[in-house]
């Protein structure tokens, strides 16, 4: 789906992006920093090496 959107240049709204799994969540701009910190706190306990391997695998 991401490729189709990139190739076609089709625009979608936040609701549709969540529906198709392009983004994990949508939050109001005033909640962005606190939500980002929540996600980071969930990732931080994991091994740096393991997170790095996962990031490379996704690429």
N, C-alpha and C positions, 0 to 999 in steps of 0.2 A: 504494500500500500504506500509506503514512504516513497519508493521509487516512482510509482505511478504519479503521485502528487508532485514530486520534483520534476519529472519529465513533462508533465502536462501543465504545470504552473497553476493548477487548480488551487483556489483558496478555500480553506475550511475554517469554521469557527472553533472555539475552545471546546464546546460540547461535543462536536463531531470528532475532534482530536482525541478526546477521552474515549469515546465510543469505539474507535478503531484501534485503540491502544498505542497511538502515536505519542501520547503523553500519559504519565501516571496519574496526575491530578492537576486541577486548576484551582487556584486560590486567589482571593482578592489581593491587590498589590500591597495593601497594608499588612497582610499576613505572610508575605513572601519570605522575609528573613526568618521568622520564627518557624515556618514550615521547613525551610532549608536546613535549619539547625536540627530539627527533629530527624530528618533523613540522615544528616551527617552523624548524629549521635548513634543512629542505628548501624551505620557502616563502620564507624571508628573502632569498635572493639575487635573487628576482624583483622587478621594478619595483613600487614601492608603488602607482603609478597603475594598473598592469595588474591587481594583486590587487584593488584597490578596484573596478575595472570588473567583474571576475569575480564579486565578492561581490554587487554590485548586480544583475548579470544573473541570479544564482541566486535572489535575492529575487523 
